[in-house]
Amino acid sequence: MEWFDAFEELMATIERFVAVHGHAPREVAVSPQLYAWLSDIRRESASLSGSALEDLSTIPTPYGQVSLQIDEALNEFEIMPQ
């Protein structure tokens, strides 16, 4: 993948959704590639910090847990809150 800060983009997308709707999305759809990349980063982070691995199908946010869904119709950089 080209340089792309997946977590930064994911959180920015959630922040924009909150600004418009007043609450966090219940789920965020991402491409299979982005889901795999996010999962790999989270596994590595948990391993390096010695912490327990969190549920990879949710992402912690300042607004609570948001479900991550795979949408094969999205390109590898798209993030769609729902």
mmCIF file of the C-alpha atoms, coordinates in Angstrom:
data_MODEL
# 
_entry.id   MODEL 
# 
loop_
_atom_site.group_PDB 
_atom_site.id 
_atom_site.type_symbol 
_atom_site.label_atom_id 
_atom_site.label_alt_id 
_atom_site.label_comp_id 
_atom_site.label_asym_id 
_atom_site.label_entity_id 
_atom_site.label_seq_id 
_atom_site.pdbx_PDB_ins_code 
_atom_site.Cartn_x 
_atom_site.Cartn_y 
_atom_site.Cartn_z 
_atom_site.occupancy 
_atom_site.B_iso_or_equiv 
_atom_site.pdbx_formal_charge 
_atom_site.auth_seq_id 
_atom_site.auth_comp_id 
_atom_site.auth_asym_id 
_atom_site.auth_atom_id 
_atom_site.pdbx_PDB_model_num 
ATOM 1  C CA . MET A 1 1  ? 0.000   0.000  0.000  1.00 0.00 ? 1  MET A CA 1 
ATOM 2  C CA . GLU A 1 2  ? 1.087   3.537  -0.609 1.00 0.00 ? 2  GLU A CA 1 
ATOM 3  C CA . TRP A 1 3  ? 1.702   5.794  2.390  1.00 0.00 ? 3  TRP A CA 1 
ATOM 4  C CA . PHE A 1 4  ? -1.648  6.054  4.096  1.00 0.00 ? 4  PHE A CA 1 
ATOM 5  C CA . ASP A 1 5  ? -2.264  6.444  7.817  1.00 0.00 ? 5  ASP A CA 1 
ATOM 6  C CA . ALA A 1 6  ? -5.202  4.087  8.178  1.00 0.00 ? 6  ALA A CA 1 
ATOM 7  C CA . PHE A 1 7  ? -5.919  4.874  11.817 1.00 0.00 ? 7  PHE A CA 1 
ATOM 8  C CA . GLU A 1 8  ? -5.733  8.614  11.270 1.00 0.00 ? 8  GLU A CA 1 
ATOM 9  C CA . GLU A 1 9  ? -8.118  8.412  8.315  1.00 0.00 ? 9  GLU A CA 1 
ATOM 10 C CA . LEU A 1 10 ? -10.480 6.076  10.167 1.00 0.00 ? 10 LEU A CA 1 
ATOM 11 C CA . MET A 1 11 ? -10.646 8.383  13.189 1.00 0.00 ? 11 MET A CA 1 
ATOM 12 C CA . ALA A 1 12 ? -11.019 11.494 10.976 1.00 0.00 ? 12 ALA A CA 1 
ATOM 13 C CA . THR A 1 13 ? -13.935 9.817  9.172  1.00 0.00 ? 13 THR A CA 1 
ATOM 14 C CA . ILE A 1 14 ? -15.602 9.009  12.495 1.00 0.00 ? 14 ILE A CA 1 
ATOM 15 C CA . GLU A 1 15 ? -15.002 12.577 13.746 1.00 0.00 ? 15 GLU A CA 1 
ATOM 16 C CA . ARG A 1 16 ? -16.612 14.028 10.602 1.00 0.00 ? 16 ARG A CA 1 
ATOM 17 C CA . PHE A 1 17 ? -19.607 11.720 11.047 1.00 0.00 ? 17 PHE A CA 1 
ATOM 18 C CA . VAL A 1 18 ? -19.981 12.827 14.684 1.00 0.00 ? 18 VAL A CA 1 
ATOM 19 C CA . ALA A 1 19 ? -19.756 16.502 13.669 1.00 0.00 ? 19 ALA A CA 1 
ATOM 20 C CA . VAL A 1 20 ? -22.605 16.053 11.186 1.00 0.00 ? 20 VAL A CA 1 
ATOM 21 C CA . HIS A 1 21 ? -24.852 13.585 13.046 1.00 0.00 ? 21 HIS A CA 1 
ATOM 22 C CA . GLY A 1 22 ? -24.062 14.227 16.715 1.00 0.00 ? 22 GLY A CA 1 
ATOM 23 C CA . HIS A 1 23 ? -23.159 10.602 17.430 1.00 0.00 ? 23 HIS A CA 1 
ATOM 24 C CA . ALA A 1 24 ? -20.682 7.970  16.286 1.00 0.00 ? 24 ALA A CA 1 
ATOM 25 C CA . PRO A 1 25 ? -21.572 5.660  13.403 1.00 0.00 ? 25 PRO A CA 1 
ATOM 26 C CA . ARG A 1 26 ? -22.716 2.226  14.494 1.00 0.00 ? 26 ARG A CA 1 
ATOM 27 C CA . GLU A 1 27 ? -20.331 0.713  11.965 1.00 0.00 ? 27 GLU A CA 1 
ATOM 28 C CA . VAL A 1 28 ? -17.662 1.650  9.474  1.00 0.00 ? 28 VAL A CA 1 
ATOM 29 C CA . ALA A 1 29 ? -17.192 -0.279 6.230  1.00 0.00 ? 29 ALA A CA 1 
ATOM 30 C CA . VAL A 1 30 ? -13.683 -0.759 4.861  1.00 0.00 ? 30 VAL A CA 1 
ATOM 31 C CA . SER A 1 31 ? -12.140 -2.775 2.048  1.00 0.00 ? 31 SER A CA 1 
ATOM 32 C CA . PRO A 1 32 ? -10.800 -6.266 2.761  1.00 0.00 ? 32 PRO A CA 1 
ATOM 33 C CA . GLN A 1 33 ? -7.258  -4.938 2.242  1.00 0.00 ? 33 GLN A CA 1 
ATOM 34 C CA . LEU A 1 34 ? -7.734  -2.096 4.712  1.00 0.00 ? 34 LEU A CA 1 
ATOM 35 C CA . TYR A 1 35 ? -9.388  -4.404 7.258  1.00 0.00 ? 35 TYR A CA 1 
ATOM 36 C CA . ALA A 1 36 ? -6.437  -6.802 7.000  1.00 0.00 ? 36 ALA A CA 1 
ATOM 37 C CA . TRP A 1 37 ? -3.946  -3.948 7.307  1.00 0.00 ? 37 TRP A CA 1 
ATOM 38 C CA . LEU A 1 38 ? -5.717  -2.501 10.370 1.00 0.00 ? 38 LEU A CA 1 
ATOM 39 C CA . SER A 1 39 ? -5.867  -5.968 11.932 1.00 0.00 ? 39 SER A CA 1 
ATOM 40 C CA . ASP A 1 40 ? -2.155  -6.578 11.333 1.00 0.00 ? 40 ASP A CA 1 
ATOM 41 C CA . ILE A 1 41 ? -1.247  -3.220 12.866 1.00 0.00 ? 41 ILE A CA 1 
ATOM 42 C CA . ARG A 1 42 ? -3.416  -3.875 15.919 1.00 0.00 ? 42 ARG A CA 1 
ATOM 43 C CA . ARG A 1 43 ? -1.964  -7.379 16.389 1.00 0.00 ? 43 ARG A CA 1 
ATOM 44 C CA . GLU A 1 44 ? 1.570   -6.016 16.163 1.00 0.00 ? 44 GLU A CA 1 
ATOM 45 C CA . SER A 1 45 ? 0.795   -3.177 18.569 1.00 0.00 ? 45 SER A CA 1 
ATOM 46 C CA . ALA A 1 46 ? -0.696  -5.581 21.124 1.00 0.00 ? 46 ALA A CA 1 
ATOM 47 C CA . SER A 1 47 ? 2.297   -7.893 20.772 1.00 0.00 ? 47 SER A CA 1 
ATOM 48 C CA . LEU A 1 48 ? 4.826   -5.077 21.213 1.00 0.00 ? 48 LEU A CA 1 
ATOM 49 C CA . SER A 1 49 ? 3.030   -3.598 24.219 1.00 0.00 ? 49 SER A CA 1 
ATOM 50 C CA . GLY A 1 50 ? 2.355   -6.972 25.834 1.00 0.00 ? 50 GLY A CA 1 
ATOM 51 C CA . SER A 1 51 ? -1.334  -6.163 26.110 1.00 0.00 ? 51 SER A CA 1 
ATOM 52 C CA . ALA A 1 52 ? -4.247  -8.433 25.308 1.00 0.00 ? 52 ALA A CA 1 
ATOM 53 C CA . LEU A 1 53 ? -5.448  -8.405 21.718 1.00 0.00 ? 53 LEU A CA 1 
ATOM 54 C CA . GLU A 1 54 ? -8.763  -6.598 21.372 1.00 0.00 ? 54 GLU A CA 1 
ATOM 55 C CA . ASP A 1 55 ? -11.670 -7.726 19.243 1.00 0.00 ? 55 ASP A CA 1 
ATOM 56 C CA . LEU A 1 56 ? -10.524 -6.964 15.687 1.00 0.00 ? 56 LEU A CA 1 
ATOM 57 C CA . SER A 1 57 ? -14.090 -6.491 14.449 1.00 0.00 ? 57 SER A CA 1 
ATOM 58 C CA . THR A 1 58 ? -14.482 -3.309 16.518 1.00 0.00 ? 58 THR A CA 1 
ATOM 59 C CA . ILE A 1 59 ? -12.389 -0.175 16.828 1.00 0.00 ? 59 ILE A CA 1 
ATOM 60 C CA . PRO A 1 60 ? -12.172 1.791  20.083 1.00 0.00 ? 60 PRO A CA 1 
ATOM 61 C CA . THR A 1 61 ? -12.994 5.486  19.679 1.00 0.00 ? 61 THR A CA 1 
ATOM 62 C CA . PRO A 1 62 ? -13.590 8.374  22.082 1.00 0.00 ? 62 PRO A CA 1 
ATOM 63 C CA . TYR A 1 63 ? -17.301 7.696  21.435 1.00 0.00 ? 63 TYR A CA 1 
ATOM 64 C CA . GLY A 1 64 ? -17.189 3.992  22.296 1.00 0.00 ? 64 GLY A CA 1 
ATOM 65 C CA . GLN A 1 65 ? -16.647 0.883  20.206 1.00 0.00 ? 65 GLN A CA 1 
ATOM 66 C CA . VAL A 1 66 ? -17.494 1.113  16.498 1.00 0.00 ? 66 VAL A CA 1 
ATOM 67 C CA . SER A 1 67 ? -17.987 -2.046 14.472 1.00 0.00 ? 67 SER A CA 1 
ATOM 68 C CA . LEU A 1 68 ? -15.707 -2.616 11.467 1.00 0.00 ? 68 LEU A CA 1 
ATOM 69 C CA . GLN A 1 69 ? -17.329 -4.285 8.470  1.00 0.00 ? 69 GLN A CA 1 
ATOM 70 C CA . ILE A 1 70 ? -15.706 -5.550 5.294  1.00 0.00 ? 70 ILE A CA 1 
ATOM 71 C CA . ASP A 1 71 ? -17.183 -4.262 2.041  1.00 0.00 ? 71 ASP A CA 1 
ATOM 72 C CA . GLU A 1 72 ? -15.594 -5.854 -1.017 1.00 0.00 ? 72 GLU A CA 1 
ATOM 73 C CA . ALA A 1 73 ? -17.010 -3.118 -3.258 1.00 0.00 ? 73 ALA A CA 1 
ATOM 74 C CA . LEU A 1 74 ? -14.780 -0.464 -1.659 1.00 0.00 ? 74 LEU A CA 1 
ATOM 75 C CA . ASN A 1 75 ? -11.328 0.373  -2.973 1.00 0.00 ? 75 ASN A CA 1 
ATOM 76 C CA . GLU A 1 76 ? -8.436  -0.206 -0.598 1.00 0.00 ? 76 GLU A CA 1 
ATOM 77 C CA . PHE A 1 77 ? -8.482  3.357  0.794  1.00 0.00 ? 77 PHE A CA 1 
ATOM 78 C CA . GLU A 1 78 ? -12.224 3.952  1.188  1.00 0.00 ? 78 GLU A CA 1 
ATOM 79 C CA . ILE A 1 79 ? -13.829 4.243  4.614  1.00 0.00 ? 79 ILE A CA 1 
ATOM 80 C CA . MET A 1 80 ? -17.647 4.464  4.745  1.00 0.00 ? 80 MET A CA 1 
ATOM 81 C CA . PRO A 1 81 ? -19.403 5.204  8.042  1.00 0.00 ? 81 PRO A CA 1 
ATOM 82 C CA . GLN A 1 82 ? -22.948 3.886  8.363  1.00 0.00 ? 82 GLN A CA 1 
# 
